[in-house]
Each structure stands twice: as structure tokens, then as C-alpha cells.
Amino acid sequence: MKMGLNGACSLILLHCLLTCVTLSSGLFAKSFRRPNIVLILTDDLDIAIGGLSPLTKTKKLIGDAGISFTNSFVASPLCCPSRASILTGKYPHNHHVINNTLEGNCSSRAWQKSEEAHTFPALLRTYGGYQTFFAGKYLNQYGHSEAGGVEHVPPGWNYWVGLEKNSKYYNYTLSVNGKPEEHGADYSKDYLTDVLANRSLDFLQYKSNYQPFFMMVSIPAPHSPWTAAPQYQNSFNTTKAPRDPNFNVHGKDKHWLIRQAKTPMTNSSVQFLDDAFRKRWRTLLSVDDLVEKIVKSLEVRSELDNTYIFFTSDNGYHTGQFSLPLDKRQLYEFDIKVPLMVRGPNIKPNQTSQMLVANVDLGPTMLDIAGYNVNKTQMDGMSFLPVMEGRVNSSSWRTDILVEYEGEGSNVSDPACPLLGPGVSECFPDCVCEDSYNNTYACVRTVAASSNLQYCEFDDNEVFVEVYNVTADPYQLTNIAKSIDQEVLEKMNHRLMMLQSCAGQSCRTPGVYDSRYKFDPRQMFPGHSWPPSSLRQKRK
């Protein structure tokens, strides 16, 4: 790929910048042997419906070379709240990013003032002496004119290549250290996944060798518009979305939003989602190339053995499950479970862990790797470095995490779907809607030796409850809320209310199926502390 004048200038700027940082840091002399850290974050990559299948090189170079987590979840199944949880190590009720809009606190001025200076990359840079590099999608509203535009560079980054707003593959703007860089539709110089790969390789070449580095590469794939590189546009031509037991079936015992989906789906809906599924996989082939380039570059530079590489996603995805055409946002495994693979020093190869981890744990884990005391932060998550190094067993590990989501809907009826009335959003042509104001829920996701359970409550007029035994019912076909033992329901309700109001250490207290758990009804809260929202309207 030819490098233009802008690219050459940015490289010179990077070299000068990192040289200055190296000379000015008093930590570099004693910290240069500290491990390097790479975080590769995909956008909307599932694990439940085969999202890792196209990523053969990634699975070999990261998963087979390290550890793969089979119970890795997100704190919220939507891009901006989830990414805010990754950066802050906090649940949404503590970082207050509730959706992908500026009004929902996504990259807003309020976010910048309250959270941005305390993200884990900022701590790595300030206290760990790390040189930091970001490339790709940050938060969905980054670059908005009402939030500082692309001139705003979040604190904590030595070198910044941030995508303006949401994922694209062509015709986008990058903020290169606060200066706009326009890109068109020429594959050889504009295809975003490849641009991010090349900028990452540039960083590895020009960074200082006297400090450890943290590199976050945030890839658009496989997010819509699902634009594949030219060489991959005919791949997977016969592939279809998996026809799992929950595909194209009616969610009869679920929240009304799931029940309103038309079953069976129309032929046009099935064709559309199959086509989208193929296109998603095609975009992932360029991600596989990116991972290979970064790993090989680290190997050639003799830095691979001292580098942790994390590969994960901001949320899962569905294509036809419970007759919902395609999206995320729902409480089910396909939307809240994500891939997580890590390789690095002291991580033995070919490991698989069933221990429960969440994206709020990524920041604490990376700070732990850097030798920073996570207890000095206000993060809700915990470091899973001891899990990766084999220093902890499942009996002493956490048993539950919180998942929370705040639904969105329009103030007026969709003209194409007047019968559904106001309060819904993300509607498809056949009047199946993927979100609503009262699609607002919180869940306790439990993974313990004796239980693999999901307990969820909706903030709606009936406080609808969904409970699933995921061991017996991995596709979550049967809601057992009305048949499960009443004592279990009471304990899970109590635990959910505790987690919804937790902060820091209190988010890491023993769960219901932890042997250290103590149920004290006197600690019951008077009522749910659902986060107030200026967006919430009268719900269905």
C-alpha cells in the first residue's frame, strides 16, 4: 500500500512524539521489560452463531497459542455502553452511557468530563509508563460537532487514529492526533480494516523501544454495512445462517417485544438475513489478515514472547433467533456472549476456561499485567490474570455478573407499522421491531459448579421476568420463571438489586451460588433503582 504525504507526515509526528514521551518519562528506565499489551476489538462479532468460523488464523495465532474463554459476556449488548464498560471497567449504571446517542451519553461532554480521564489506557500511560496507541472505532458519537469534533483526542493516548462516529469501510474521516484525514473508496488506500492494520504496523516500527506499549486496534468488522475486501467478495457463497433450535421459532413465553416477531419469518426476511450472515463472514477474512500481520510483526521484532494479545468483541449478534431478523440488544446468549482469546507470557497454550469473565474485567486485567493496583481504581470488574496463569480454581472464582440494557423507542408511530404504536425502534419492513422503550432489563448471569442460570427482570408495567437453565436449555427456548423454586427467585431478585446499585468492590461480592453467599432479607432494597433516563417515555 503506497503511503501518501499525510501518512509520511503522521509517521514523522509519531516518531517525534514517542521520542519526546520516552525522554520525558521517568518510568521508562525501570519499566521497559514490563509486558506489552495488544487489544484487538471487533464490532458485533458473535460466538453463539459461528462468528469465529472464518477466523482460522486468529484462532491458531491467539486461541491455540493461549487461552479461550467459553463464558465471556458483555455488561450491555450494544456498542457504546459496552465500549464504555471496556474502557472504564464499570457497569453502565456507573459510567452512565446508556445507548449509542449523544443524549445517551455516548462520547458526550459529560462522558469526557466524568470518565474519559480515568479509563484504563489513561492509567497505563500516566502511572504505568506505557506508550499508547489507538486505531479505529472508539465510541459511536466520537467526532460529533457538539462533543469537540475530531479535534478532541481523549486523554491517555500518545498516538490517536480515531474513526469519526460509527463503523464504515470506505468514505470515512479519521482523527489523526486531532487532525481530520479524509478517506474515499479506493481499496488500495482506503479500506478501513487494512488501513488500521498498516497504521498498527507503523506504530510497532516507530515506537520507542525503551517503554512498554499498549495498542488498541478497534476494527469495524463485522458491523454493517458489511463491505468485504474485493478479494473476499465471493467467499462463503453457499453459507447460510445456522438453523439452530431457536432459529425462526416463536418466543411464546418471552417479553412482548420477542413475542411480536412474526413466525415463521417471510422468505424475504430469511433471504436477507442469510445474505447479511455471508457478508459478515466475508468482512472477517480481512480481520484474520490483520491479526496475522500484527502477530508476525511482533515476532519479527522479537517482542511476541513479552506481549499479551487480547481478541474480543463489544457484543454478540443474532440472525433469525426467535424470528428476530438481525441485530443485538437482547438478553439472550447470542447477544451477550462474546469471543475472548488471550495469549501472552505465562499463559500456557491450548487452554480453554469455563470461568465467568465480563468486559468490565478487561481494564482491571490489563492494569494487573502492568503491575498497577486495581483496588486504587473505582472499577467494578476484576482481573482474570490469575485465571490465565492457572493460579486460581473455579471454586474460588466469581459466580455471577450483571448485564443491563436500556431500551429505545420513537415518540411517534412508525408510519409503516402503525398498529405497534409509539415506543418502538429498529423496525424491519414486515413490522418486526428489535427494540422498544420498555425493552429495558437487567440480568444476573450465573456460572457456577452447581448452576448455569440467567435471571432477568424488565422495567415495564408488569416487571416481566425471564429465567433460563442454560445447561439444560442452551438455546433458551423455555422460560422457567413460573416453575422455578420461589426461594431461588427471591434470592436472585435480591442479588439483582444489589448488583444494580453496586460500585467497585461491592460488584465483586459472592453471588447466590457461591459458597460464601449469605442471604439476609433485612438487606432487601425497598424497590428497584432503575437508572433515571431523560429519554424514557410512556412505555407499552
N, C-alpha and C positions, 0 to 999 in steps of 0.2 A: 504494500500500500504506500503510495507516494505521500510524502509529508509536505504540506504547503508552508508558506511563510508563517502563518499563525501557529501551526504546530511546532515549527522550529523555535519560534519566539517563546512559546509556552514552555518548551523543554529547557531553554536557557534560563527562563524565570524560575522554573522548578529547581534547577541545579543551584542557582544563586540562593534561592530561598532556603533550601535544605542545608547548604553550606553555612548560611547565617545561623540557622537554628542549631546546627551542630556546634558552632563556635560559642554560641550564647548559652547553651545548656550546661549547667554544672553537673548534670547527672550522667552525661554520656560516657565518661571515663569508667565509671563503675557499673554501667548498665548495658554495655554493648553485647554482652553474652546472654542477656535475657532473651527468652524466646520471641520470635516474630509471630504475628498473628494475621491470618487472612480470613475474612468473612465474605463468602460468595452467597448473595441473597437473590433468589429468583422471585418472580411475581406471579402469584396464583398457581404455583406448582403443587398438585395434589400428590398423595401417596396411595390413597384408598382405591383409585380407579386407574392405576397403572402409570402414573406420571413419571416414574423413574425408568420405565422400559426403554425409551430412546437413549438414555444417558449411560451407555455402556462404558465409555472411557472414564466418566466421572465415578461410577460405581467401582471400577477397578482401581483408579488412582487415589480415591479418598476412602470409599467404603471398605474395600478389601484390604487397604493399607492401614485401616484403623478400626473405628467402632461405628456401628449403625444403630440408631435408637428406633425401636418399634413403637414406642409410646411417647412421641414428641408432639406437643399441642401448642396452639396459639391462644393468647389471652382474649382475642377477639377476631372473628373470621372476616375481617375487612382490612384493606390495605393500610390506610393511615393510622387507625387505632393500633393495629398490630405493629407497624413500624415504630410508632412512638413507644410501644412496650419494649421492643428490642433495644432501642436507643437508651431508654431511661431505666430499664429493669423494673418497671412499675405496671400494675394493672391499670386499665382505663379509668377506674374511679379515682385513681390518684394522679394520673397525668392529664385527665380531663379532655383527651382527644376522643370524640365520640363518633365521628364519621369522616367522610372524605371532603367535607366542605370547609370553607374558611370560617363560617359561622359555627361549625362543629369543632373548631379549634385546631384544624389541620394546618400546620405551619403558620399559624396566626401570630399576630404581635404578642398576644398573651402567652402563647407557647414559647415564643422566643425569649420573653422576659422571665418566665417561671421555670422552664425545664431545659432549654437548649444548652445552657452553660454547665449543666450537671449530667450530661449524657456520659456514657462510659468512654467514648473516644476522647472527650474533653478531659476526663480524668486520666486517661492513659497518656495524653500529651502533657498535661500540666504536672502531674505527680509521678508518672512513670518514666518520663523522659523519652517517650515514643515519638517517632516521626509518623504522621498520619496522612493517609491518602484516601479520598473518596471519589468514586466514579459511578454515575448512573442515577437511577430514580431515588429521590430522597423521600419527600412526603408529597402527596398528590397536589397540594396547592403551593409548593415551593416555587418561587419566582413571581407570584401574584403581585400586581402593582400595589395592592393595599397592604402587602406584608414585606415591603422592602425591595421587591423586584429581584432580578437575578444578580443585582449588585450585593445583596445580602449573602454573606458567607457565614454559615453557622460557626460558632466558636468550637475549637477543638481540632480543626483541620489545617495542616500545613499546606496541603495541596488539594484543591477542590475542583471537581468536574461534575457539577450537578445538573441534572436534567430539569428543564423548566416544566413543571406540572406533571401530567400523567404519562404512562408508558407509550412510546411510539417506536417505530423502527426507522422511519425516514421523516424528513421535513420537521425538524425539531430545533430547539435552541438549547445550547449548553452554557452554563455559567462556569467559565474557566477562571477561578480565583476572582469572581465578581465581575468579569467582563463577558458580555454575550458573544457566543460563537454560533453562527447560523449554519445549519446543515440542510442539504437538499435531498435528492432522491437518486444519487449516483452510488450504486452498490460499493464500488471500489473505495470510496472515501466517506460514505455517509451511513452505512448500515450499522445501527447503534450497537448491537452486540459485539460486532467486530471492532468498532471504534473503542469501546470500553476495554476490550482485550488488549488493543495496541497501546492505549494510554496506561494500562496496568503494567505492561512490559516496559514502557518508557520509565515509569516510576522505579521499577526494580533496577533499571540500568543507571539512573541518575541520582538515586537516593544516597544519603550518607551511609558509609559502611561502619560508622562509629556509634550508631544508635540502633536499638531495635526498632522495628516498624510495625504499624498496624495498617492494613489495607482492606477497605470495604468496597467490594465490587457489586453493585446493585443492578441486576440485569432486567430488561423489560420482559423477556420471555418467561412463561408462555402467555402473558397477558394479551388481550385483544389490542390491536386489530390482527394479531396472528400472522404477521407478514414474514414469510420464510425467506432465507437467502436463496438466490437464483438456483444454486446447485442442489438445493434440497426441496424444490417446489413440487417434485413428482414423487417424493418419498411417501411411504405408507398409503399408497393409493387404494388398497383394499381393506385398510384398517377401519374398524368401527368402534364406537364407544362400547365398553363392556356391558353385557347384558346380565348383570348381577341380579340376585333375587329382589333387590329393591328398585330395579330399573322398570320404569313405566308401570308402576303399581300405585294404587290409591292409598294415601296415608290416612286411613279411616279413623284412627284413634289419636291423631296428632292435632296440633294447633290449627285454628281455622285457616291460616294462610297456606298451610300444606294441603288441607282438605279441599281448598278451592281449585287446586290444579286439576285440569281435565284429564281423565283416564278412560281409555287409552289415549295417548298423545296422537295428534294428527300425523299423517305421513310426512307432511311438510316440516313439522317440528322435529321429527326423528331424523329426517334427511339433513336439516340444518345443524342439529347437534352432532351428528356423525361427521359432517364436514368440518365443524369447528374443532372437534376432537383431533382429526387428522392434522389440521393446520397448527394446533397447539404443539403436537409432537414434532412437526417439521421445524418450528422455531427452536426447539430444544436441541436440535443437532448442532446449531451454532454455539449454544451454551456448552455442549460437550467439547467442542473445539476450544472454546475459551479456557475451560478448566485444564485441558491438556497443555495449552500454551503456558499458562501460569505455573503449573507444576513442573514442566520441563525447564522453564526459565530459572526457577528456584534450584532445580537440580544442577543445571549447568553452572550456576553461581555458587554451588556448594552451600546453599542455605536451606535446602529442603529438610534436612535432618533436625534443624533447630527452629522449624516453623510449624505452628498449628494451623491447619486449614479446616474451616467450618463450611459446610454446604447445607443450606436450608431454604425455606420459603416463608413468605409473610402470611399465607393462608392456603387452605386447600381449594377444592373446586368440585362442582357436580355437573354431570351431563346426563339428564334424564332420570336421576334418582327421585323416587316418589312423584314422578311425572313433572318435575320442575325442569324446564329445558336446559338452562345453563346459567350459572352464577356461583356466588359463595354466600356468605351472610347467615347460613342456617346453623343450628346447634349440633348437627349430626357429624359423625366421624369423617365423612368425606370432605367437610368444610373446615373442621377444626384441627384435624391431624395433618402433620406436615413431615416431609423427609428431614432427617438430620443425620449427617455423616461427618465424622471428625477424624483426622489423622494428625499425628504430632509426636514430639518427644515423650517417651514413657507410655505411649498408647500401643498396646500390642495389636498386631494385625488380625483381621478376620474375626473381630468381635461383634456380637450382637447383644444389645442390652434391652431388657423389657422395663427397666426402671423409668419412672414417670418424670419427664422433664417438660419445661414450657419455654416459650420465647422470652419470658421475663428473666430466665436464668442465663441467657447468653451473655449479657453485660457482666453480671457477677462472676461468671466463669472466666471471662477474658481478663477481668481485673485480677482474679485469683492467679491466673497464669503469669501476670505481670508482677505479682508479689504485693498487690495493693489490698489492704484490709477492707473487705466488702462491708463489714459492720460499721465503717465510717460513713457509709452512704445511707440514703433513705430508700434503697432499692427493696422491692418486695420479693424478688427472686433469690435463688441460692446457687452457689457454684456447684456444677456437676463434674468438676475436675477430679475429685476423689473417685467418682464412678468410672471415669475413663481410665484412671490409673489403677483400678482394681483395689482401692483402699477402703471400700465400703460395701456392705452386703445389703440385700433388699430388705431385710428385717429392720434395719436402722435408717432406711431412706424414707423420704416423704411418701404419703399415700394419696394426696389429692391436690388439685389445683383449681383455680377459678377461671371460668370462661364467662365473659359478659358482652352483650351487644345491645345497642340502642337503635331501634328500627327507624326508618324514614318513610315519609309519605307526602303526597301532594295535598295542598289545601283544597284543590278542586278536583272534580271527577275527570278521569281520562275520557276524552270525547269518544274514543274507540271502544271503551268499556264502561258505559255509564251505570250499569247495574251494580258494579262494585262500589260505586260512590267515591267520595274523597277519602284520603288517608292511605292510599296505596302508591307504590312506585315500582320501577323496574319491570314494567308490564310488556308482555310479548303480544304479537298480533292476534293470537287466539284468546286474548284476555286472561292469560295466566300471569299473575304478578308474583315477583320474587321478594318483595319487601312491603312493609306497612309500618305505620307509627307504632302499632301495638305488637309488632314483631320484636319486642324488647324483652330480653330474657337474661337470666344469669344461671349458671350451672356449676355444680361441683362434679368434677371428673375424677373418679377414684380408680386407682390401680394399686391393688394390694394382694397379698398372697391368698386371701380368702374372698376377695371381691373385685370385680371389674365392672364398675357401675357408673352410670351417668344419671344425675338428678338435676332437673331444670325446672325453674318457675318463670312464668311470663308475667310481666307487669301489664295486665289487662283487666278488664272488668270482672273476670271470673278467676283470676290468678291461676291460669291453666298450668297443670303440672305434667311433665313427661319424665318417665324413669325407664331406663333400659339396663338389662343384664347383658353386657356386651360379650361375655364369654358364651352364654347360651344363645345369644341373638346378635351376632356380629353385624348384621345388616340393619339392625334397629327397626325391625318390622312390627314388633309388639310393644306397645306402651303398657308397662306393668304398674302404673301409678295407683290403679284401683284395686290391685290384688296383692301388692307388697305389704309386709307387716307394718302396722301403724307405728310401732316404735321406731322402725327404721326411717319412716317418713319424718317423724318428729326430730330425730337426730340429724337427718340430712337438712331439714329446714333450718334448724339451729345453726348447723355448720355453715350453710349458705349465707345466713345473715351475718355471721361472724366474718366470713371472708369478704363479703361486700363492704364491710366497714373497716377492713384490716389496713395496716400500713406498716411497711418494713418488717420487723421481726414477728409481729402478730400474724402476718400472712404465712408464716412458716411453722405454726403450731401444729400439734398432732391432729390428724383427721380422724373421722369416725371409725375407720377400720385399722387405725394404728393402736398397738397395744398400750401406748401411753395416753390414749384419749380418755378424757373424763367428761361425762355429760352432766352438766349442772343446770337444771331447768331455771334456777334462780338467775342465771346469766342471760336468759332469753330476752331478746330485744323487744320493745313494745310494738314494733312494726318494721316493715321493710324500709331501708334507707336508700330507695332508688334515687340515682343522681338527678337533681333537678335539671330540666332542659328547657331552654327558651324555644326550642324547636317543637316540643311536644304539643300536639293539637288534640282535640277531642278524638278519642280512638274508637274504632269499630267495636 
